[in-house]
Amino acid sequence: MQAARGVFMVALAAVLTLSACGKADKAPSLMNLRSASQGPDEFGILPPKALALPQDLTALPEPTPGGANLTDPTPEADAIAALGGALRDAGGIPAGDGGLYGYAGRYGVTGDIRQTLAEEDLAWRRKNDGRLLERILNVNVYFKAYERMALDQQAELWRWRKAGARTPSAPPPKAGEK
């Protein structure tokens, strides 16, 4: 009986020692999105833009080896255009967005905000990295870690409806509810 207990304690100590060595300096990953297969990355494949014949063929850019093509996908620029924004020139603010930038920065702008947020997020993820067994068993702890920051969608919807705001993209109220 004593020998079995001793073997169990040694095995437990070995497991705890090995699990403590797992992620010393690596940033914690709260959302476990790992694929077990070696298949293609669906998000890495971008379809090309549709071919179109321009009105004036002389307006086409000179072809260059390795250069950009008019049908090459530009997801960032497409997303900005779809959201109603304008692309920046060489570091400048588009003329149509000057008022928006001015209003957003009316209380001042912190130059190192990206670095500050990255450091705070890393500290938050390290603090909420999950318990020992959650890390060993690769349990997803993302929603638990950010639960206090989550927005209650239904409560917010009803808050806006009570205030009289139209909510056309939300489901209509159930029968008998106002």
N, C-alpha and C positions, 0 to 999 in steps of 0.2 A: 504494500500500500504506500509506504514512504517512497519507494523507488518510482512508482507511477506519478506521485505528486511532484517529485523532483524533476522528472522528465517533462511533465506538463509546465512547470514553472520555467524551465530552460527554454522550451519551445515558445512560450508566451513572451519571454524576454527577447528572444531572437526576432519574433514578429514585430514587437514594438520597436526594437532597434532598427530593423530594416525599414519600417514605415516612417520613422523619423528622418531617414536619409533621403526620402523621396524627392522633395521639392525644396531644396535649401534656398536657392537664389532665383528660382523660376517664378514668374508672375502667376498667381493663382488663376485658374480657369473655372469659373463658377458654372458656366453652361457647357455641358459635355456634348459637343457635336462632332463626334469622330465617326468616320466611316470604316467599317471592317473590310470593305472591298477596295480593290485597286482600280475601279471603274473611272470613267471620265468625270470631270468636275462640271456639272450642269451649269453652274453659275459662271464658269470661265468661258463659256461659248457665247459669243455675241453674234447675232445675225447681221449681215451687211445691210446697208441702207438700199432702198430700191434704186434701180437704174433709171435715169431720166436723161432725155436728150435736151441739152440746153438750146436756147433760142439762137445764140451766137457761138459757134464752135471756136472762134478765135479768143473767146473769153476764158477758155479752159486753161488751167495752169500748165506750165511746162513739165512734162514727166521727168522725174528724177529717180534714179535707182535707190530703193529703200525709203523713198519719200512717202508722204501721206497721199491717200487716194480719196476722191470725193465720196466714195461709197464705204469708206472705213467707218466703223462704229465709233461714236464719241459719246459714251454714256453720261459722262459728267455734264457736258454741254447740253445734251438732250434733256437731262433732268432739270437743269437750270431754266431752259427755255420752256419746258412743260409747266414749271411752277410760276412762270410769269417773270422771271428775272432776266437780266441781261448779262452777257459775258463781260468780264473785265478786260480792259486793254492791258498794256504793260504795267500792271500794278495799280492802275488808277481805278476810280469808282465811276461806273457808268453815269451819265448825266441824269437819266431818269430815276436813278436810285439814290441821288444825293440827299433828298429829304428823308428817306428811310434811314440812311446811315446817320444823318444828323440827329434824328429823333432817338435812334437806338443808343447813341453815345452821349445823350444829353446830361447824364450824371457822371461822365468820365469813362475812360476806357483803360482797362488794365492790360498792359502790353504782354505780360507773361501768363495770360489766362489759360492757354492750352497746357503749358507746363504745370501750372498749379493744379488744374483739374486732373491731369494725368497722375500726379503724385497723390492727390486726395483719393482718386479712384483706386489706385494700387493699394493704398493703406486700407481702404474699405474692403477690398477683395481679400486682402491678407487677414483682416480681422474676421471676416465672414466666410472663410474658406471651407467650412464644414467640420464636423467632428471627425475623429480618427477613423471610425468604421465607414463613414460617408466617403472619405478620401480613398480608403483602401478598396472599397467596393465600387468606386467611381460613380457615386450617386449625384444626380443633378441638384445643386443647392442654389441655383440662380434665383428662383422665385422666392425662396425662403429668405435669402440675403437682402433682396430689394422689396420685400413685402411692405415695409413701413412707408416706402416711397411711392407705392403704386396708387394710382387714381381709381377710386370706386366709380366706374363708368355710369352705373345706373343712378347713383346718388347725384352725380354731377349733372346728368341728363335731366333729372327731376328738379334740381336746383334752377337750371336755366329755364325749364318749362314753367315753373312757378313764378319766375321773374318776368314771364311774358315773352321770352325770346322764341323765335321760330326755330324748330329743329327739323328741317326737311330731310336730312340724310339719316336720321334716327328712325327706328321703328315707330309706328303710330302708337298712341296710348291704347291700352287694352279697354275693352268695353266696360263702362262704368267708372273708369278712372279719368281724372281731369288733369 
